[in-house]
Amino acid sequence: MAAQASWAVNDLPGGPAVNQVNLHPPVTQIAEWQMGLHNMMLWLCTAIFVAVFGVMFYSIFKHRKSRGAKSANFHESVSVEIAWTVVPFLIVIAMALPATKVVVAMKDTTNADLTIKATGYQWKWGYDYLKGEGEGIAFLSTLDPAQRAMSDSGKPEQVDNYLLKVDNPLVVPVGKKVRIITTANDVI
C-alpha cells in the first residue's frame, strides 16, 4: 500500500524530486561549498568504514581458532599507540577545516540586500520586511483551509503540495543575499 502511495507523488517544483538520491543542484556559492563538503564527508566516511571493517573481517578470517591461530602476547606497543592517536587526529583535522570554512560562510549575514523576520504561529507564518526592497511590509501567510482540513482529518489526500499551499507566499528577489530572522509567538 505504501508503494502505491509513493507512485501518486510527483516532483515538487523547487523541492525534492521523486527518487532523488542526492542534494539539489546548488545555485549559490555557499550551496556549492555545502554540496562539496557533503560529498567529501561521504567519501571519507565510506573509506573509513571500508578500512575498519576490512581489517576486522580480515582478522576474523585469518586469525580464527580453526586455522590454529594463537593469540599474540604483547603489551605497550608504542608505534601502535602513536598510530591510533595520530591517524584519527589527522582525520578529524581533515574534516574540521573545510567544515569550519563552510559554517563560517553560512553564518555571515553581513551586507544582506534584504532582511526578513519570519514569525511562526499555529498554522501560519508572519513576515516582516525589515530592510531592503519592500521595507515596512508585513503580512500573515496562512495555510490553505483545504490542506488544514486534510491534516486535521488524519487522512491526507495525495497532493503534491501537501501542507505547503498558503494564501500569501513569501516572495524574495532572485540573485540577492537574503537574511531571514526566525522567531515564534505561540509555537515552539
C-alpha positions as CSV (number, residue, x, y, z in Angstrom):
1,M,0.0,0.0,0.0
2,A,2.9,2.4,0.8
3,A,4.3,1.7,-2.7
4,Q,1.0,2.7,-4.3
5,A,1.0,6.0,-2.3
6,S,4.5,6.8,-3.4
7,W,3.6,6.3,-7.1
8,A,0.9,9.0,-6.7
9,V,3.5,11.6,-5.7
10,N,5.1,13.9,-8.3
11,D,8.2,16.1,-8.3
12,L,7.7,19.2,-6.3
13,P,8.7,22.3,-8.1
14,G,11.6,23.9,-6.1
15,G,11.5,20.9,-3.8
16,P,12.6,17.2,-3.8
17,A,12.2,15.1,-6.9
18,V,10.8,11.6,-6.9
19,N,13.6,9.1,-6.3
20,Q,16.0,11.9,-5.6
21,V,19.1,10.5,-4.0
22,N,21.5,13.4,-3.8
23,L,21.1,17.1,-2.7
24,H,19.5,19.6,-5.0
25,P,21.8,21.1,-7.7
26,P,23.5,24.1,-5.9
27,V,22.5,27.6,-7.0
28,T,24.7,29.8,-4.8
29,Q,28.4,29.6,-3.9
30,I,27.7,28.6,-0.3
31,A,25.4,25.8,-1.6
32,E,28.2,24.6,-3.8
33,W,30.5,24.5,-0.8
34,Q,27.9,22.6,1.2
35,M,27.5,20.0,-1.5
36,G,31.3,19.6,-1.9
37,L,31.6,19.3,1.9
38,H,28.8,16.7,1.9
39,N,30.4,14.7,-0.9
40,M,33.8,14.9,0.8
41,M,32.5,13.7,4.1
42,L,30.5,10.9,2.4
43,W,33.6,9.5,0.7
44,L,35.8,10.0,3.7
45,C,33.3,8.1,6.0
46,T,32.9,5.4,3.3
47,A,36.7,4.9,3.2
48,I,36.9,4.7,7.0
49,F,34.1,2.2,7.0
50,V,35.6,0.0,4.4
51,A,39.1,0.2,6.0
52,V,37.8,-0.6,9.5
53,F,35.5,-3.4,8.5
54,G,38.0,-4.8,6.0
55,V,40.7,-5.1,8.7
56,M,38.1,-6.5,11.1
57,F,36.9,-9.2,8.7
58,Y,40.4,-10.0,7.5
59,S,41.5,-10.5,11.2
60,I,38.4,-12.7,11.9
61,F,39.1,-14.8,8.9
62,K,42.9,-15.0,9.1
63,H,43.2,-15.5,12.8
64,R,40.4,-17.9,13.7
65,K,40.9,-20.7,16.1
66,S,40.1,-23.4,13.5
67,R,43.2,-22.3,11.5
68,G,45.3,-22.8,14.6
69,A,46.0,-19.2,15.3
70,K,47.4,-18.3,18.7
71,S,46.8,-15.0,20.3
72,A,49.8,-12.7,20.4
73,N,51.2,-11.7,23.8
74,F,52.4,-8.2,23.5
75,H,51.9,-5.1,25.6
76,E,52.6,-1.4,25.3
77,S,53.4,-1.1,21.6
78,V,54.5,2.5,21.2
79,S,54.1,2.5,17.4
80,V,50.6,1.2,17.6
81,E,49.6,3.7,20.3
82,I,51.0,6.5,18.2
83,A,49.3,5.3,15.1
84,W,45.8,5.1,16.7
85,T,46.3,8.5,18.2
86,V,47.7,10.4,15.2
87,V,45.6,8.9,12.4
88,P,42.2,9.8,14.0
89,F,43.6,13.3,14.8
90,L,44.5,13.8,11.2
91,I,41.1,12.6,10.0
92,V,39.3,15.0,12.4
93,I,41.5,17.9,11.2
94,A,40.8,16.9,7.5
95,M,37.1,17.0,8.3
96,A,37.1,20.1,10.6
97,L,38.9,22.6,8.3
98,P,36.6,22.5,5.3
99,A,33.5,22.2,7.6
100,T,34.6,25.3,9.6
101,K,35.1,27.3,6.3
102,V,31.5,26.4,5.2
103,V,29.9,27.1,8.6
104,V,31.6,30.4,8.9
105,A,30.4,31.4,5.4
106,M,26.8,30.3,6.2
107,K,26.8,32.4,9.4
108,D,28.0,35.5,7.6
109,T,24.8,37.7,7.4
110,T,26.7,41.0,6.8
111,N,25.8,43.1,3.7
112,A,22.4,41.4,3.2
113,D,20.3,43.0,0.4
114,L,17.1,42.1,2.2
115,T,16.3,41.2,5.8
116,I,13.0,39.4,6.7
117,K,11.7,38.5,10.1
118,A,9.7,35.3,9.9
119,T,7.5,34.6,13.0
120,G,5.9,31.2,13.5
121,Y,2.3,31.0,14.6
122,Q,-0.1,28.0,14.7
123,W,-0.9,27.2,11.1
124,K,0.6,30.4,9.8
125,W,3.7,32.5,9.4
126,G,4.1,36.2,9.9
127,Y,6.6,38.0,7.6
128,D,8.1,41.5,8.3
129,Y,10.4,43.0,5.6
130,L,12.8,44.9,7.9
131,K,15.5,46.1,5.4
132,G,15.8,46.3,1.6
133,E,13.2,46.0,-1.0
134,G,9.7,46.1,0.5
135,E,10.9,47.6,3.8
136,G,7.9,48.1,6.1
137,I,5.7,45.5,4.5
138,A,4.3,43.0,7.0
139,F,1.7,40.2,6.3
140,L,0.5,36.8,7.5
141,S,0.7,33.7,5.4
142,T,-2.0,31.3,6.4
143,L,-2.2,27.6,5.4
144,D,-4.8,26.8,2.8
145,P,-8.0,25.8,4.7
146,A,-8.5,22.7,2.5
147,Q,-5.0,21.5,3.4
148,R,-5.5,22.2,7.1
149,A,-8.8,20.2,6.9
150,M,-6.8,17.3,5.3
151,S,-4.3,17.4,8.1
152,D,-6.9,17.6,10.8
153,S,-8.8,14.6,9.3
154,G,-5.7,12.4,9.6
155,K,-6.3,11.2,6.0
156,P,-4.3,13.5,3.7
157,E,-5.1,13.2,0.1
158,Q,-2.3,12.6,-2.4
159,V,-1.4,16.1,-3.4
160,D,2.0,17.3,-4.4
161,N,2.0,20.4,-2.2
162,Y,0.6,18.9,1.0
163,L,0.9,21.5,3.8
164,L,2.7,23.9,1.5
165,K,-0.1,25.8,-0.1
166,V,-0.7,29.2,1.5
167,D,-2.7,32.3,0.8
168,N,0.2,34.8,0.8
169,P,3.5,33.2,-0.1
170,L,6.8,34.8,0.9
171,V,8.5,36.4,-2.1
172,V,12.2,37.3,-2.3
173,P,14.3,38.7,-5.2
174,V,16.4,36.3,-7.2
175,G,20.2,36.7,-7.0
176,K,20.2,38.8,-3.8
177,K,21.6,38.0,-0.4
178,V,18.6,37.5,1.9
179,R,18.9,37.4,5.7
180,I,16.0,35.6,7.5
181,I,15.5,36.1,11.2
182,T,13.3,33.3,12.6
183,T,11.2,33.6,15.8
184,A,8.0,32.2,17.2
185,N,5.0,33.5,19.0
186,D,2.6,30.7,20.1
187,V,4.5,27.7,18.8
188,I,7.8,26.1,19.8
